[in-house]
Amino acid sequence: MKLRNYITRWQEFREWSECNRPEIVSDVENLGNELRHSIEAYREATGPEDRQDTMDSIKSYYDEVVEWHMREIIAKLDNV
């Protein structure tokens, strides 16, 4: 997946949160900051091990974004 796609997916979650779960927006922002920090570290990494470590971090944050987003959507639907 391209690095930009990770940020795009996070932005979709943030926009959804603003409309549907405003009480979690600051936590979603923090997760986005961590994701962006990991992407910056990946771009600055020089060796293959550093790049792999930072890519693992990016994927971990991305997985958290996807899991959290799905969990929040389900919770929202359960409360409808």
N, C-alpha and C positions, 0 to 999 in steps of 0.2 A: 504494500500500500504506500502511496506517496505521502510524504510528511504533511503536505497541505490537507490531505483528506482527514488526518487525525484531528486537526484543528477545526475543519468544517463540521465534523461529526460532533465535536464538543460544542461548537456554536449552535448547532441545531438543538442540543440538549439545553443549553442556556436559554435560548429563545422560548422553548417549550416551558421551561421552569418559570420564566417571567410571567407567562400567561396562566399557567396551571398550578404552580406550586411556588409562589413568590417567597415563601419562608425558607426555601433551600437555595436561593440564588447566590447568597454569599459563599456557601459551601461549594457550589458549582463553580463559582469564580476561582476559589482557591485551588480546586482540582485543575482548572484550566491553566492557572499560573504554573502549577507543577508540570503539566504537560508541555507548556511552552518552554520552561526551563530545561526540560529533558531534550527537547528538540534543538535548542540552542547548543546544549552540551554535545549532542550528536554532531552537529555541523562543525563544532570546534575540535572534535576528537581527531587525533592524528594517527593513532595506531588501530589495527583491526580489533584488538581486544577492547580498547576504549569505545570504539564504534559499536561493537556488539553489546557491551554493557549498557551503553546509553540507549541502544535500540530496544533492548530488553525492558528498560525502564519506560520508554515510550509505549511499548505494547502493553505493559502492565497498567499504566494510567489510562490508556485507551480502553482496555478491557473493563476497567472500573467505570469509565464513562458509560459504556454500553450497558453493563449490568445494572448500574444505578438508574439509568434512563428507563430501561425496561421495567424495573421494579417500581419506579414512580408512576409510570403509565398504568401498570396493573393496579396499583393502589388507588389511583384516580378513578379508574373504571369500576373498581369494587365499591367506591363511595358514591357512584352516580345513582 
